[in-house]
Amino acid sequence: MKRTYQPNKRKRAKKFGFFARKETDILNKRRRKGRKVLSK
């Protein structure tokens, strides 16, 4: 049986990366709060 987690950098970035987060309100909220690091 294959393991369930088959890492794929591009797929992950598309789902959780900076540009994916840019589309939502998350980054702006974090900017307003004055976060040093906005996303991983």
Order of alpha helices (4+ residues) and beta strands (2+ residues): alpha-alpha-alpha
